[in-house]
């Protein structure tokens, strides 16, 4: 098994390793279907269900970043930062930037405390348009 491949329990199969390898070689977020298509392009026999299950397992151990787009589509990327973070996402081209999570963490804790909630988790992504897309839309 290649070094750097996260352990997914006892069932770290050839198919799961193939999914992980694709994730490690792409530098953008991709949908499960796009990852599956790339596996087919590489003549890797991995079912779409296996791709979805592998991505879910990787998300559970925080080995992949997960973006839930406004369109309902979920995108995945191998986690780049070892620290808790969120993403700034361009709605034009899909470019993403990792942003620190400290401010969001502080805010989430304060809101939970204010409403007498025990915080168990949160999702926070920030959407906008990158400089290149803003320039393109002005032309």
C-alpha positions as CSV (number, residue, x, y, z in Angstrom):
1,X,0.0,0.0,0.0
2,X,1.4,3.4,-0.9
3,X,2.7,5.5,2.1
4,X,0.3,8.2,3.1
5,X,-2.8,6.1,2.4
6,X,-5.2,6.5,5.3
7,X,-6.3,3.3,7.0
8,X,-10.0,2.6,6.5
9,X,-10.3,-0.3,8.9
10,X,-10.0,-3.9,8.0
11,X,-11.4,-3.4,4.5
12,X,-8.6,-1.4,2.9
13,X,-9.1,-3.0,-0.5
14,X,-7.5,-2.4,-3.9
15,X,-10.6,-0.5,-4.9
16,X,-10.4,1.8,-1.9
17,X,-6.7,2.3,-2.5
18,X,-7.5,3.3,-6.1
19,X,-9.9,6.0,-4.9
20,X,-7.4,7.3,-2.4
21,X,-4.7,7.4,-5.1
22,X,-7.0,9.5,-7.4
23,X,-7.7,11.9,-4.6
24,X,-4.0,12.3,-3.8
25,X,-3.3,13.2,-7.5
26,X,-5.9,15.8,-8.1
27,X,-5.6,19.2,-6.5
28,X,-9.2,20.4,-6.8
29,X,-12.5,19.3,-5.3
30,X,-14.3,16.6,-7.3
31,X,-17.6,14.9,-7.1
32,X,-17.9,11.1,-6.5
33,X,-19.0,10.7,-10.2
34,X,-15.9,12.7,-11.4
35,X,-13.6,10.5,-9.3
36,X,-15.4,7.4,-10.6
37,X,-14.9,8.7,-14.2
38,X,-11.2,9.2,-13.5
39,X,-10.9,5.6,-12.2
40,X,-12.6,4.4,-15.4
41,X,-10.2,6.5,-17.5
42,X,-7.4,4.7,-15.7
43,X,-9.0,1.3,-16.4
44,X,-9.6,0.8,-12.6
45,X,-12.6,-1.4,-12.0
46,X,-14.2,0.4,-9.0
47,X,-18.0,0.6,-8.7
48,X,-19.6,4.0,-8.0
49,X,-21.1,2.7,-4.7
50,X,-17.5,1.8,-3.6
51,X,-16.4,5.3,-4.5
52,X,-19.2,6.8,-2.4
53,X,-18.6,4.5,0.6
54,X,-14.8,5.2,0.5
55,X,-15.4,8.9,0.4
56,X,-17.8,8.7,3.3
57,X,-15.2,6.6,5.3
58,X,-12.5,9.2,4.5
59,X,-14.8,12.0,5.6
60,X,-15.5,10.3,8.9
61,X,-11.8,10.1,9.7
62,X,-11.3,13.7,8.4
63,X,-8.9,12.6,5.6
64,X,-10.9,14.5,3.0
65,X,-12.3,17.9,2.9
66,X,-16.0,17.9,2.0
67,X,-17.9,20.8,0.3
68,X,-21.7,20.8,0.2
69,X,-22.5,23.0,-2.8
70,X,-25.7,25.1,-3.1
71,X,-26.7,22.9,-6.0
72,X,-26.9,19.9,-3.6
73,X,-23.7,18.3,-5.0
74,X,-21.0,17.2,-2.6
75,X,-17.4,17.6,-3.6
76,X,-14.3,16.0,-2.1
77,X,-10.6,16.7,-1.9
78,X,-7.7,15.1,0.0
79,X,-7.3,17.2,3.1
80,X,-4.3,19.5,2.7
81,X,-4.1,21.1,6.1
82,X,-3.7,19.0,9.3
83,X,-5.5,21.8,11.3
84,X,-9.2,22.4,11.5
85,X,-10.2,24.8,8.7
86,X,-13.0,25.9,6.5
87,X,-13.0,27.0,2.8
88,X,-13.5,30.2,0.8
89,X,-15.2,28.9,-2.4
90,X,-15.5,30.8,-5.7
91,X,-19.0,30.4,-7.2
92,X,-17.6,31.2,-10.6
93,X,-14.7,28.8,-11.2
94,X,-14.8,26.6,-8.1
95,X,-11.4,27.7,-6.8
96,X,-11.0,27.2,-3.1
97,X,-8.8,28.6,-0.4
98,X,-8.4,27.1,3.0
99,X,-9.2,29.6,5.8
100,X,-8.4,29.2,9.5
101,X,-11.2,27.9,11.7
102,X,-10.4,29.8,14.9
103,X,-12.8,32.7,14.4
104,X,-15.6,30.3,13.3
105,X,-14.9,28.1,16.3
106,X,-15.1,31.0,18.7
107,X,-18.3,32.2,17.1
108,X,-19.9,28.7,17.1
109,X,-19.0,28.2,20.8
110,X,-20.4,31.6,21.8
111,X,-23.7,31.0,19.9
112,X,-24.1,27.6,21.4
113,X,-23.5,28.9,24.9
114,X,-25.9,31.9,24.4
115,X,-28.7,29.4,23.5
116,X,-27.7,26.8,26.1
117,X,-26.6,24.3,23.5
118,X,-23.8,21.8,23.8
119,X,-21.9,22.2,20.5
120,X,-21.3,18.9,18.8
121,X,-20.2,20.1,15.3
122,X,-20.6,22.6,12.6
123,X,-20.1,23.2,8.9
124,X,-19.0,26.6,7.6
125,X,-18.0,27.5,4.0
126,X,-17.8,31.0,2.6
127,X,-18.9,31.6,-1.0
128,X,-18.0,34.4,-3.2
129,X,-16.2,35.3,-6.5
130,X,-12.4,35.2,-6.8
131,X,-10.5,38.1,-8.4
132,X,-10.1,36.3,-11.8
133,X,-13.9,35.7,-12.0
134,X,-14.7,39.2,-11.0
135,X,-12.4,40.5,-13.7
136,X,-13.9,38.2,-16.3
137,X,-17.4,39.2,-15.5
138,X,-16.5,42.9,-16.0
139,X,-15.3,42.3,-19.6
